[in-house]
Amino acid sequence: MKNMKKSVITAASVLMLGSVLLPSHLTALAAPSGAQQSTAVTKDQAKEIAASKAGLSISDLSFFWMEKEWDDGRLCYEGEFVHKTTEYEFEIDVNTGTVTEWDTESIYD
């Protein structure tokens, strides 16, 4: 009986410890370590890439918003900008500068 009590207490302790430590391990898996987070493409370069994809220069844009975020396990710049009556939405891979998502629509939609 005494051994069973010890086993139950030990098992409960392991479960409690696991529930505390597991979320930190999952977070570490979702966001790679510092060595993998180095930015090959700067925010200014990404802005230039997005404007260039639309055949525009940065000075042509009347509104611009962009942020760095994790998407599908990779770091990217996600943003949008407006030129005249068109809104552009984009996603650019931080490491390669590749435009991975691109969408346009009228500002009147």
Steps between C-alpha positions, in 0.01 A plus 500: 500500500783735590679427170180567307460834675859592406436397139186713478677802650797453267273467195303810598823696547629395158171600335498840671862565405430395142203735473723788610796419274318387184370845391853645509626216278214553254579871481863420428393273213272766351768771493846382393806597701689828459739357242205422274334836554767712334342736251640480149250756364449824694162665542603779259611245240170313536311826448700562182436143380123540550484836322715368216273196456215745434718698256512794740751688710459558872419867439194391294334338801233689693476248786738230615479250786729204567601275789724200551323179603519121496286329236504128425825459694691774320572861579350749256400861451125535458358829386284712278517827316279721283571668169224711349192272514678166546582325826789253495551226759822303517719259689879493453734230632748668738787268409469502121309816408259288297142626473304199624151654495361781288149636461347817359152646516322829454473721805129521418441124555 
